[in-house]
Amino acid sequence: MEHVIAGYLRQVWEFCGWLDEGHHDFRPGYSYESQVVTVCQDIADSLDDGVRTNAIIIDFSKALDLIPHVRLFTKIEATEMDFKVVVWVQKFLLGRSQRVRVEGQLSEKVRVTSGAPQASVLGPLLFLAYVNDVWRNTDSNIRPFADDFIIYRKIIGSSDIDKLQMDLNRLGEWAVENEMKINPGIRKAISFTKARANEQILTYLLHGAESFLRSKLVLQLVKKFPAF
């Protein structure tokens, strides 16, 4: 039954163009390979034009476990699907409970109000629907795969550095609004360029001054970027 519902959701969302083309996960014909090829091609095109590309890589902690059910339902209800299917998805997620076992002792049951079952057919697809508006009000490229995101932009002038920072701010605001947590241990900033340059530090703020991204790595791609 999950396969039937998942097939219907994909059909509706693809037909009405609701799913953003930047998604490379949980969709037929897309994969982490297509994501990597797309990002590398964008970088290669920039290098051919003699333009630097700055990128920030982030990871959402326990992303599938944190999806608030109520907010998820609000998002999928806004699509052009049959309301009966929305109700079916609600029944699929609601009413679940969990408990833990420690040394043979079971805890009391606790009602589950967030998360998508990872071992299910529908869980990953519902996560895809939940993060579908992550591009909201952003101008830089964002390429997600599951809970891993890379945001990058051509740096032609200093204004592009500011624009990338603003889009990173918006991504952080989206995470707070949608109750998603960015993994503080997986945050990297990197610059791709053919120019020979001294080691430098890239600094991009995330959630204000409380956390920041720094990278001393500058890729000096003197030779032609490999073809794919």
N, C-alpha and C positions, 0 to 999 in steps of 0.2 A: 504493500500500500504506500509506503514511503517513496518508493521508486515512481509510482504513478503520480503522486503529489509533486515530487521534485521535477518530473518531466513537464507537468503542467506549469509550474512556476517558471521554469526556464523558458518555456514557449511563450508565455505571456510577457515576461520581462524582455526577452529578445525582440518580440514583435513590436512592442511599443517603444523600444529603444531606451528602456529605463536603466538598464545596467550600463555603467560607464565602460568605455572600451579599454580603459587602463587596467581593468581587472585581468589577471592572468592565472587566477586560481579557481578551482572548483567549476570550471566551464569546459565543455567539450572543445577540443582543438587548441586549448591554452594550457600552459604548464610553466614551471619555473624556468625551463629552457627558453620559452618564448619571451618571458620577462627579461632574462639576461641578454638575449639577442637584441631586444628592443632598446634596452639601456645602452648596451655597447655600441649599437649603430648610431644612436643619438650622440654619444661621446665621440665616435669616430668622425661623424659629420662635422662636429665642432672643431676637432683637431685639424681636419682638412681645410677648414676656413681660418685656421690660426687663432681660434678662440678658446679660452679656458672654460672648463666646466667645473663648478663646485657642487658637491653632493653631500648630503647628510643621510646616514643610515640609522634607523631606529627600529625598535621592537616593542610591541605591546605585550605586557606581562599577562599571562593566563587569559588571553583575549576571549576565547570561546566560553570561558567560565564566567565572565563578568557581564555578558550582554543582559541588560535589564529587560525582562519580558514585556513590560508595559510599553516601553519606548520602542521595542522591536515591532510590536503589534501596530503601533501608530505609523511606523514607516511602511510596513507592507500593506496596510489598509489604504494608503495613498496611491497605490498602484492600481492598474486596471484589471484586477483579478476578481473572480466570483467571490462574493462575501462568504459563501458557504465554505470555501476553501480556507479563508482567513479564520473562520470559527474552528475548522478542523485543526489548523496549526495551533490555535490557542489550546484546544483540548489535548493536543499532542504534548505541549510543554507544561501546561498547568497541572496542579495536583500531584506533582512529584515530591518526594521527600528523601532525605538521606540521613545516615548515621554512621558512626565509626566503631570499629572494634579494637580495643586495646587489651592485650593479654587475656583474651577470651571474654571480655566484658563489653557489652554493646551500650552505646550512648542512647539517649532519647532521640526520637526522630525529629528532624528539623525541616520545615517546609522550604523548598527550593524556589526562589523568586528570580533567579538569573541564570544565564548560561544556556548553551545549546549542546545537547548530547554529542560528544565527539565520535563515539562509536556508531552513530546513526548515519543514515543516508541524508537526512534533512539538515542535520546540525551544521556542517560546513556551508551549505547553501544559504541557510538563514544568517550565518555570520557574514557572508558575502553581501546579503541584502542590508545588513545593519551598517556596514562601513561604506555603503555605496555613495554616501554624500560627503565623504572625506575630502573631496575636491572643492567643496563649497568656498567660493570667494578666493580661490588660489589661482595664481598665474603660472607658477613653476610646474615642472613635470613631477608627478607623483606616481610611482609604480609599486603597488603593493603585491605581495604574494603571501596569502594567509595573514599572519600577524607581523610579518616583516615588511617594512616600508623603506623606500629610498626616494628622497625628494632632491631634485637637482635642477640646475639652471645654467645657461650660458652667461659668462661674466665678461661683458663687453666694456662696461664702465663701473664706477663705484656705485651707481644707482642700482645695478643688478645685484650687488651684494646686499644692499638695503632691501630690495624686493624679495630676495630669497629669505632674509631674516623675517620679513613680514609674513611670508607664507608659512614659515616655520612657526611663527607665533599663532597663526590661524589654525595650524594643525594641532598645536598644543591646546588651544581653546576648544577645538572640536573634541579632543580627548577628554577634557574636563567635563564639557557639556554632556558627552555621551557615556560618562562614567567608565572610561577606559584608562588604564595605567600604563605609562611608558616605562619600559625597563631601564633603570638608571645605569645598569652595567653594560648595556649594548647600545652605545651611541657613538658614532664615529663621523668625523668630517674629513673629506678628502677632496683634493683638487687634481684635475686632469689637465695637463698642458704639455706642449712640445717645447716650450721655452726653457732654457737653462736658467735656473734660479737658485738662490741660496735657500737653505732650509728655513721655512717660515711657519708661523703658527696661524691656523685658521680658527677663529673664535665665533661661534654662533650660540646665542642664548636660547634656552628652552625653559619655559615657565619663569620668565624674568631672570633675576640674578641668582636664584636659588640653585640653578644647575646650568651647566654650560658644556659645550662640545669643543674640544681642542684636538688638533691633529698636527703633528710636526711632519707629516708625510706629504710630500708634493711629488706626484708622479711626473717624472721628466721623460716623456715619451718622444725621444729624439727620432727614432725610426718610425716608419709608417705603421699605423695601427694595423694589426693583423686583420685580414679579410675573413668574413664569416660565410 
